[in-house]
Amino acid sequence: MNENLLGIIAGVLTSVSMIPQLVKVLKEKNADELSWIMLLILISGLSLWVWYGFVKDELPIILSNSFAVLVNSILLICYIIYKKK
């Protein structure tokens, strides 16, 4: 298997993994079960992967992790908006 194709498939799968959680939070308008610390750590790690992708000039790493940063940042924003006081 072509290594770029492998990287793209792996990136797509990991990037879309949080979409079901995001859909659930948006539908229920409830983010009580989310851990904001986990989201911050995950966003930080994904952002470092994006940086690494730029350093290595690897488009699959840049695109997949950028998308994952976006999805998880939206989840973090939902946590802030929907958290119970």
C-alpha positions in Angstrom: 0.0 0.0 0.0 1.2 3.5 -0.8 2.4 5.2 2.4 0.7 8.5 1.5 -2.6 6.6 1.0 -2.1 4.9 4.3 -1.4 8.3 6.0 -4.5 9.8 4.4 -6.8 6.9 5.5 -5.4 6.9 9.0 -5.8 10.7 9.2 -9.4 10.6 8.0 -10.3 7.9 10.5 -8.8 9.7 13.5 -10.0 13.1 12.4 -13.7 12.0 12.1 -13.6 10.0 15.4 -15.0 12.9 17.4 -17.7 13.9 15.0 -20.3 11.5 16.6 -19.6 13.2 20.0 -19.9 16.6 18.5 -23.2 15.7 16.9 -24.5 14.3 20.2 -23.5 17.5 22.1 -25.1 19.8 19.5 -28.3 17.8 19.4 -28.7 17.5 23.2 -27.2 20.9 24.0 -25.4 19.2 26.8 -21.7 18.8 27.4 -21.7 17.7 31.0 -20.0 14.4 30.1 -17.0 16.1 28.3 -13.7 16.7 30.1 -12.4 20.1 29.2 -8.9 19.1 30.4 -8.9 16.2 28.0 -10.0 18.5 25.2 -7.3 21.0 26.0 -4.6 18.3 26.1 -5.9 16.7 22.8 -6.1 20.1 21.0 -2.5 20.8 22.2 -1.2 17.5 20.9 -3.1 17.8 17.6 -1.7 21.3 17.2 1.9 19.9 17.7 1.1 17.3 15.0 0.1 20.1 12.6 3.4 21.9 13.4 5.3 18.6 12.8 3.5 18.2 9.5 4.7 21.6 8.4 8.2 20.9 9.5 8.2 17.6 7.6 6.1 19.0 4.7 3.6 16.2 5.0 0.2 17.3 3.8 -1.8 14.3 5.2 -0.5 15.1 8.7 -1.3 18.8 8.3 -4.8 18.4 6.9 -6.1 15.6 9.1 -4.8 17.1 12.3 -6.0 20.6 11.4 -9.5 19.2 10.9 -9.2 17.4 14.2 -8.1 20.6 16.0 -11.2 22.3 14.5 -13.6 19.6 15.6 -12.2 19.4 19.1 -12.1 23.2 19.4 -15.8 23.3 18.5 -16.4 20.7 21.2 -14.5 22.8 23.7 -16.6 25.9 22.8 -19.8 23.7 23.2 -18.5 22.7 26.6 -18.2 26.4 27.6 -21.6 27.3 26.2 -23.6 24.3 27.4 -22.0 23.6 30.8 -24.4 23.7 33.7 -23.8 26.4 36.2 
